[in-house]
Amino acid sequence: MPEPRAKTLRVLLARYAEARITQAHSRARDVSGEIDAIVQALCAATSTTCVQDAIVAADLILSQPERAAAGKQRTGIAA
């Protein structure tokens, strides 16, 4: 299975973090369905079965030097 794009992983991780923060601080808004959908997408993108493993896998993928260099080349960011 090909590795997911770095941008996709960053977006999923950010959405997950935002939903968890909202869940922790807002009693009025139920975000459990949103969290479940994000977890499912993150697990599918990383070929894992639980959110903890998905976060670890995403971090490992994003920390690979060649992925970071490729992302900088596409965005024009100098090293």
Beta strands, then each sheet from edge to edge (+ up, - down):
end
